[in-house]
Amino acid sequence: RENSSENILSSANRLLLHEGKLTLAESTRLLDVYLFLFDDFLLITKMKRNKKKYTSSDTGLIPVCPSLTPELQSFIREGGFCTVLDQPIPLDRLILKNVDPI
């Protein structure tokens, strides 16, 4: 089915500026997340491991984006994947604050 609305995740002009692991403090718990900072939004994901074990011949067939960090490329080749935790956060609505460590 065709969808005439523009999809926020499919821009051909989007640039990946930074990516990496971070610990997110959620009310009473700490959550290890993986962030993708694009030039127009921030995407927060959770890294998960696939329960299925891949053989060495399977892992060579898994396409991995060359712009990702070697650590994430290796994680994906080992059967890992990232799931989106929440809606992407547009950078024009993002507020950054410095917080002193406790």
VEXZALO-283078 format. One record per residue: x, y, z of N, C-alpha, C, O, CB in turn. Coordinates in nm, 4 decimals. Each point is the difference from the previous one (the first is absolute). Glycine has a CB too. Layout:
VEXZALO-283078
X,Y,Z,X,Y,Z,X,Y,Z,X,Y,Z,X,Y,Z
...
end
This chain:
VEXZALO-283078
0.0849,-0.1176,0.0000,-0.0849,0.1176,0.0000,0.0889,0.1232,0.0000,0.0974,0.0076,0.0749,-0.2826,-0.1306,0.0469
0.1509,0.2189,-0.2061,0.0785,0.1227,-0.0071,-0.0380,0.0944,0.1125,-0.1170,0.0116,0.0365,0.1357,-0.0374,-0.2841
0.0808,0.0923,0.3015,-0.0229,0.0975,0.1053,0.0567,0.1327,-0.0486,0.1200,0.0106,-0.0253,-0.1115,-0.1879,0.2099
-0.0932,0.2775,-0.1976,0.0455,0.1270,-0.0547,0.0723,0.0872,0.1022,0.0651,0.0974,-0.0379,-0.2540,-0.1096,-0.1202
0.1789,-0.0205,0.2857,0.0673,0.0815,0.1016,0.1486,-0.0340,0.0043,0.0401,-0.1141,-0.0229,-0.2531,0.1265,0.1579
0.2932,0.0889,-0.1054,0.1449,-0.0198,0.0076,0.0350,-0.0747,0.1281,-0.0518,0.0306,0.1073,0.0916,0.1798,-0.2413
0.0485,-0.3084,0.1214,0.0428,-0.0779,0.1158,0.1246,0.0646,0.0593,0.0973,0.0231,-0.0717,-0.1945,-0.2363,-0.0265
0.0956,0.2427,0.2284,0.1122,0.0676,0.0660,0.1288,-0.0814,-0.0068,0.1088,0.0577,0.0029,-0.2722,0.0521,0.1490
0.1540,-0.2410,-0.1608,0.1198,-0.0840,0.0027,0.0591,-0.0274,-0.1384,0.1010,-0.0697,-0.0099,-0.1922,-0.0333,0.2148
0.0314,0.1557,-0.3117,0.0478,-0.0374,-0.1328,0.0602,0.1151,-0.0807,0.0012,-0.0068,-0.1229,-0.1735,-0.1677,0.1267
0.2208,0.2768,0.0592,0.0606,0.1126,-0.0718,0.1325,-0.0416,-0.0639,0.0859,-0.0587,0.0659,-0.1963,0.2195,0.0934
0.1260,-0.1301,-0.2877,0.1237,-0.0326,-0.0704,0.1123,0.0971,0.0344,0.1168,-0.0293,-0.0254,-0.2529,-0.0679,-0.1589
0.1023,0.2118,0.2416,0.0996,0.1030,0.0309,0.0473,-0.0027,0.1456,0.0805,0.0842,0.0397,-0.1846,0.0546,-0.2165
0.0561,-0.2325,0.2555,0.0324,-0.0057,0.1426,0.1450,-0.0450,0.0205,0.0497,-0.0884,-0.0698,-0.2914,0.0378,0.1229
0.3080,0.1135,0.0441,0.1376,-0.0357,0.0333,0.0079,-0.0557,0.1417,-0.0600,0.0553,0.0921,0.1447,0.1224,-0.2485
-0.0113,-0.2864,0.1737,0.0271,-0.0552,0.1319,0.1211,0.0746,0.0548,0.1104,-0.0130,-0.0529,-0.2065,-0.2177,-0.0073
0.0753,0.3096,0.1670,0.1066,0.0819,0.0562,0.0812,-0.0740,0.1056,0.1220,0.0143,0.0073,-0.2611,0.1853,-0.0535
0.0694,-0.2798,0.1288,0.0670,-0.0698,0.1094,-0.0869,-0.1165,0.0439,-0.1220,0.0020,-0.0164,0.2377,0.2103,0.0919
-0.0516,-0.3128,-0.0201,-0.0721,-0.1145,0.0562,0.0834,-0.0581,0.1124,0.1225,0.0117,0.0005,-0.2358,-0.0618,-0.2218
0.0463,-0.0123,0.3162,0.0739,-0.0622,0.1074,-0.0875,-0.0425,0.1165,-0.1191,0.0303,0.0063,0.3115,0.1047,-0.0749
-0.1283,-0.2069,0.1615,-0.0694,-0.0503,0.1192,-0.0162,0.1112,0.1027,0.0803,0.0929,0.0072,0.0127,-0.3230,-0.0480
-0.1997,0.2179,0.1202,-0.0282,0.0943,0.1064,-0.0851,-0.0714,0.1044,-0.0748,-0.0922,-0.0327,0.0883,0.2914,-0.1262
-0.0021,-0.1570,0.2830,-0.0869,-0.0534,0.1048,-0.1065,0.1044,0.0280,0.0309,0.1143,0.0335,0.1562,-0.2546,0.0688
-0.3119,0.1006,-0.1162,-0.1146,0.0874,0.0180,-0.0584,-0.0224,0.1384,-0.0288,-0.1135,0.0379,-0.0192,0.1113,-0.2856
0.0304,0.1106,0.3238,-0.0608,-0.0098,0.1332,-0.1502,0.0186,-0.0152,-0.0472,0.1092,-0.0316,0.2575,-0.0215,0.1458
-0.2852,-0.1955,-0.0914,-0.1458,0.0021,-0.0094,-0.0586,-0.0211,0.1370,0.0047,-0.1113,0.0524,0.0022,0.0253,-0.2875
-0.0608,0.1877,0.2936,-0.0583,0.0013,0.1347,0.0821,-0.0822,0.0998,0.0891,0.0552,0.0646,-0.3140,-0.0262,-0.1691
0.1976,-0.1588,0.1189,0.0678,-0.0802,0.1025,0.1005,-0.0996,-0.0551,0.0565,-0.0790,0.0756,-0.2582,0.1051,0.0599
0.2252,-0.0234,-0.2677,0.0919,-0.0991,-0.0559,0.0920,0.0633,-0.1041,-0.0289,0.1058,-0.0559,-0.1415,-0.2854,0.0974
0.2817,0.1116,-0.0652,0.0946,0.0415,-0.1030,-0.0163,-0.0921,-0.1203,-0.0127,-0.1215,0.0150,0.1758,0.2109,0.1586
-0.1625,-0.0314,-0.2915,-0.0232,-0.0759,-0.1222,0.1134,0.0281,-0.0983,0.0263,0.1155,-0.0338,-0.2777,-0.1080,0.0694
0.3185,-0.1135,-0.0815,0.1051,0.0160,-0.1008,-0.0666,0.0155,-0.1358,-0.0780,-0.0857,-0.0415,0.2438,-0.0513,0.1777
-0.1351,0.2464,-0.2056,-0.0605,0.0288,-0.1296,0.1094,0.0291,-0.1025,0.1166,0.0191,0.0346,-0.3244,0.0712,0.0783
0.1675,-0.0876,-0.2382,0.0896,0.0367,-0.1092,-0.0657,0.1154,-0.0739,-0.1131,-0.0122,-0.0471,0.2074,-0.2252,0.0247
-0.0234,0.3501,0.0120,-0.0551,0.1203,-0.0618,0.0508,0.0173,-0.1419,0.1142,-0.0334,-0.0314,-0.1306,0.1390,0.2561
-0.0698,-0.0530,-0.3093,0.0371,0.0413,-0.1346,-0.0387,0.1469,-0.0120,-0.1184,0.0336,0.0043,0.0867,-0.2695,-0.1033
0.1309,0.3237,0.0840,-0.0249,0.1428,-0.0154,0.0114,0.0350,-0.1475,0.1089,-0.0029,-0.0573,-0.0211,0.0524,0.2903
-0.2005,-0.0165,-0.2936,-0.0026,0.0435,-0.1384,-0.0033,0.1524,-0.0025,-0.0122,0.0632,0.1049,-0.1065,-0.2758,-0.1782
0.1294,0.2714,-0.0438,0.0002,0.1460,-0.0093,-0.1366,0.0619,0.0252,-0.0106,0.1222,0.0103,0.1965,-0.1420,-0.1706
-0.2922,-0.0624,0.1706,-0.1331,0.0552,0.0252,-0.0746,-0.0641,0.1173,-0.1011,0.0546,0.0443,0.0933,-0.0045,-0.2843
0.0544,-0.1640,0.2915,-0.0645,-0.0601,0.1173,0.0941,-0.0944,0.0736,0.1051,-0.0387,-0.0511,-0.3255,0.0578,-0.0642
0.1796,-0.0549,0.2372,0.0721,-0.0936,0.0858,-0.0844,-0.1260,0.0130,-0.1189,0.0072,0.0312,0.2340,0.1815,0.0966
-0.0536,-0.3042,-0.1519,-0.0696,-0.1273,0.0091,0.0618,-0.0808,0.1131,0.1210,-0.0224,0.0020,-0.1760,0.0255,-0.2497
-0.0282,-0.0471,0.3421,0.0455,-0.0791,0.1145,-0.0447,-0.1440,-0.0195,-0.1187,-0.0277,-0.0175,0.1084,0.2294,0.1713
0.1069,-0.2935,-0.1505,-0.0307,-0.1412,-0.0206,0.0568,-0.0842,0.1138,0.0840,0.0457,0.0774,-0.0850,-0.0098,-0.3262
-0.0465,-0.1585,0.2569,0.0508,-0.0975,0.0967,0.0666,-0.1113,-0.0790,-0.0573,-0.0532,-0.0951,-0.1239,0.1083,0.2668
0.3027,-0.0896,-0.1314,0.0729,-0.1079,-0.0669,-0.0477,-0.1342,0.0552,-0.0075,-0.0196,0.1213,0.2095,0.1698,-0.1572
-0.2343,-0.2421,-0.0551,-0.0452,-0.1326,0.0408,0.0777,-0.1050,-0.0768,0.0442,0.0231,-0.1126,-0.2740,0.0651,0.1665
0.2457,-0.2027,0.0078,0.0688,-0.1123,-0.0643,-0.1040,-0.0981,-0.0520,-0.0995,-0.0289,0.0665,0.3017,0.0565,0.0845
-0.1772,-0.0779,-0.2705,-0.0866,-0.1008,-0.0584,0.0294,-0.1327,0.0678,0.1163,-0.0340,0.0217,-0.1257,0.1569,-0.2436
-0.0928,-0.1967,0.2551,0.0197,-0.1291,0.0669,0.0532,-0.1055,-0.0961,0.0642,-0.0961,0.0424,-0.2484,0.1536,0.1158
0.1574,-0.0398,-0.2885,0.0487,-0.0955,-0.1001,0.1492,0.0207,-0.0201,0.0457,0.1128,-0.0183,-0.2712,-0.1176,-0.0964
0.3004,-0.1030,0.1182,0.1442,0.0051,-0.0236,0.0259,-0.0103,-0.1495,-0.0548,-0.0869,-0.0678,0.1026,-0.0163,0.2943
0.0364,0.1929,-0.2773,0.0363,-0.0019,-0.1404,0.1303,-0.0756,-0.0204,0.0885,0.0021,0.0856,-0.2071,0.2156,-0.1194
0.1293,-0.2845,-0.0806,0.1270,-0.0631,-0.0353,0.0864,0.1040,-0.0704,-0.0500,0.1058,-0.0383,-0.0581,-0.3361,0.0182
0.2348,0.2022,0.0028,0.0904,0.0959,-0.0644,-0.0428,0.0284,-0.1433,0.0229,0.1109,-0.0484,0.1638,-0.1919,0.1938
-0.2479,-0.0143,-0.2154,-0.0459,0.0244,-0.1371,-0.1213,0.0931,-0.0014,-0.0169,0.0768,-0.0948,0.1036,-0.3029,0.0268
-0.1718,0.2209,0.1718,-0.1164,0.0886,0.0100,0.0420,0.1441,0.0244,-0.0557,0.0918,-0.0604,-0.0793,-0.2826,0.1479
0.2323,0.2116,-0.0001,0.0365,0.1359,0.0402,0.0644,0.0774,-0.1139,-0.0064,0.1230,-0.0002,0.0362,-0.2044,0.2329
0.0313,0.0155,-0.3281,0.0588,0.0686,-0.1140,-0.1048,0.0568,-0.0938,0.0301,0.0887,-0.0799,0.1647,-0.2391,0.0982
-0.3181,0.1006,-0.0100,-0.1077,0.0461,-0.0876,-0.0797,0.1157,0.0581,-0.0834,0.0577,-0.0699,0.0703,-0.2871,-0.0183
0.0363,0.2650,0.2142,-0.0760,0.1067,0.0645,0.0560,0.1349,-0.0448,0.1160,0.0306,0.0275,-0.1668,-0.1789,0.1727
-0.0314,0.2305,-0.2701,0.0498,0.1307,-0.0435,0.0094,0.0954,0.1192,-0.0914,0.0074,0.0821,-0.0097,-0.0432,-0.3111
0.2121,0.1082,0.2373,0.0206,0.0953,0.1090,0.0413,0.1324,-0.0617,0.0871,0.0042,-0.0868,-0.0208,-0.1877,0.2508
-0.1282,0.2905,-0.1197,0.0303,0.1336,-0.0506,0.1434,0.0376,0.0381,0.0355,-0.0080,0.1176,-0.2799,0.0750,-0.1001
0.3271,-0.0265,-0.1133,0.1405,0.0310,0.0308,0.0180,0.1249,0.0865,0.1067,0.0188,0.0583,-0.0478,-0.1261,-0.2731
-0.1614,0.1933,0.2243,0.0147,0.1213,0.0810,-0.0198,-0.0260,0.1490,0.0271,0.0882,0.0815,-0.1059,0.0428,-0.2768
0.0321,-0.2505,0.2327,-0.0186,-0.0334,0.1409,0.1345,-0.0299,0.0642,0.0954,-0.0379,-0.0680,-0.3253,-0.0523,0.0198
0.2367,0.1075,0.1801,0.1247,-0.0286,0.0707,0.0348,-0.1487,-0.0128,-0.0896,-0.0836,-0.0118,0.0434,0.2728,0.1740
0.1751,-0.2222,-0.1601,0.0399,-0.1416,-0.0079,-0.0648,-0.0843,0.1102,-0.0329,-0.1166,-0.0218,0.2501,0.1888,-0.0793
-0.2354,-0.0128,0.2191,-0.0630,-0.0725,0.1107,-0.1434,-0.0404,-0.0355,-0.0401,-0.1137,0.0249,0.1842,0.2404,0.1384
-0.2219,-0.0341,-0.2214,-0.1379,-0.0312,-0.0368,-0.0036,-0.0961,-0.1190,-0.0850,-0.0890,-0.0041,0.0111,0.3142,0.0901
0.1634,-0.2092,-0.1816,0.0071,-0.0934,-0.1134,0.0238,-0.1422,0.0492,-0.0647,-0.0938,-0.0467,0.1529,0.2775,-0.1006
0.0044,-0.2001,0.2414,0.0302,-0.1315,0.0560,-0.1211,-0.0564,0.0741,-0.0316,-0.1182,-0.0130,0.2737,0.1830,0.0335
-0.3098,0.0202,0.0574,-0.1187,-0.0417,0.0746,-0.1078,-0.0514,-0.0953,-0.0633,-0.1018,0.0280,0.1164,0.2701,0.1517
-0.0747,-0.0992,-0.2916,-0.1012,-0.0403,-0.0977,0.0404,-0.1307,-0.0678,-0.0841,-0.0873,-0.0212,0.0227,0.3287,-0.0163
0.1874,-0.2553,0.0039,0.0474,-0.1238,-0.0641,-0.0158,-0.1204,0.0921,-0.0165,-0.1126,-0.0470,0.1791,0.2473,-0.0865
-0.1577,-0.1113,0.2652,-0.0166,-0.1092,0.0972,-0.1477,-0.0292,0.0275,-0.0321,-0.0797,0.0882,0.2512,0.1436,0.0158
-0.3084,0.0000,-0.1788,-0.1425,-0.0267,0.0147,-0.0727,0.1010,0.0851,-0.1184,-0.0185,0.0282,0.1713,-0.2169,-0.0558
0.0132,0.3418,0.0699,-0.0656,0.1022,0.0801,-0.0798,0.0954,-0.0867,0.0184,0.0065,-0.1215,0.1635,-0.0250,0.2894
-0.2708,0.0921,-0.1034,-0.0800,0.0986,-0.0710,-0.0425,0.1092,0.0968,0.0085,-0.0176,0.1215,-0.0893,-0.1573,-0.2845
0.0354,0.2866,0.1101,-0.0458,0.1130,0.0809,-0.1499,0.0193,-0.0210,-0.0478,0.0000,-0.1135,0.2756,0.1107,0.0983
-0.3016,-0.0943,0.1249,-0.1420,0.0306,-0.0101,-0.0224,0.1423,0.0495,0.0615,0.0430,0.0976,-0.1248,-0.2871,-0.0658
-0.0240,0.3159,-0.0987,-0.0289,0.1388,0.0345,-0.0818,0.0028,0.1281,-0.1009,-0.0697,0.0111,0.1074,0.1390,-0.2546
0.0373,0.0123,0.3421,-0.0697,0.0087,0.1283,-0.1179,0.0959,-0.0029,-0.1021,-0.0252,0.0640,0.3159,-0.0282,0.0463
-0.2006,0.1630,-0.1839,-0.1049,0.1010,-0.0021,0.0081,0.0754,-0.1317,0.0874,-0.0270,-0.0824,-0.0828,0.0488,0.3348
-0.0952,0.0722,-0.2721,0.0008,0.0799,-0.1221,0.1321,0.0739,-0.0143,0.0613,0.0369,0.1001,-0.3104,-0.0116,-0.0862
0.2939,-0.0031,-0.1382,0.1188,0.0839,-0.0191,-0.0263,0.1392,0.0574,-0.1121,0.0504,-0.0075,0.1765,-0.1805,-0.2009
0.0384,0.1918,0.2652,-0.0140,0.1326,0.0600,0.0558,0.1030,-0.0981,0.1207,0.0016,-0.0241,-0.1028,-0.0966,0.2610
-0.1027,0.1812,-0.2943,0.0498,0.1035,-0.0915,0.0954,0.0933,0.0739,-0.0270,0.0398,0.1133,-0.1859,-0.0526,-0.2486
0.3250,0.0480,0.0708,0.1007,0.0826,0.0663,-0.0508,0.1397,0.0320,0.0495,0.0636,0.0931,0.1245,-0.1934,-0.2112
-0.2719,0.1788,0.0427,-0.0532,0.1322,0.0308,-0.0876,0.0004,0.1253,-0.0415,0.1063,0.0460,0.0499,-0.0548,-0.2889
-0.0369,-0.1695,0.2982,-0.0774,-0.0105,0.1246,0.0816,-0.0559,0.1153,-0.0529,-0.0219,0.1089,-0.1502,-0.0093,-0.2460
0.3298,0.0084,0.1140,0.0874,-0.0599,0.0998,0.0646,0.1090,0.0841,0.0517,0.0980,-0.0536,-0.0089,-0.2947,-0.0973
-0.0458,0.1797,0.2829,0.0635,0.0932,0.0929,0.1086,-0.0761,0.0754,-0.0266,-0.1037,0.0606,-0.1867,0.2429,-0.0369
0.3350,-0.0873,-0.0279,0.1120,-0.0634,0.0703,0.0315,0.0779,0.1269,0.0001,0.1231,0.0000,0.0937,-0.2092,-0.2181
-0.0673,0.0138,0.3257,0.0355,0.0620,0.1274,0.1187,-0.0746,0.0592,0.0086,-0.1223,-0.0106,-0.2480,0.1965,0.0500
0.3294,-0.0016,0.0219,0.1096,-0.0620,0.0739,-0.0509,-0.0406,0.1359,-0.0662,0.0786,0.0678,0.2384,0.0573,-0.1909
-0.1419,-0.2586,0.1642,-0.0426,-0.0515,0.1299,0.1242,-0.0451,0.0736,0.0794,-0.0776,-0.0532,-0.3071,0.0055,-0.0349
0.2454,0.1203,0.2108,0.1140,-0.0409,0.0800,-0.0146,-0.1454,0.0420,-0.1072,-0.0408,0.0445,0.1366,0.2763,0.0364
0.0780,-0.3151,-0.0946,-0.0078,-0.1404,0.0438,-0.0132,-0.0073,0.1518,0.0568,0.0805,0.0739,0.0816,-0.1525,-0.2724
-0.2149,-0.0268,0.2420,-0.0210,-0.0175,0.1446,0.0908,-0.1083,0.0506,-0.0013,-0.0311,0.1191,-0.2367,0.1054,-0.1373
end
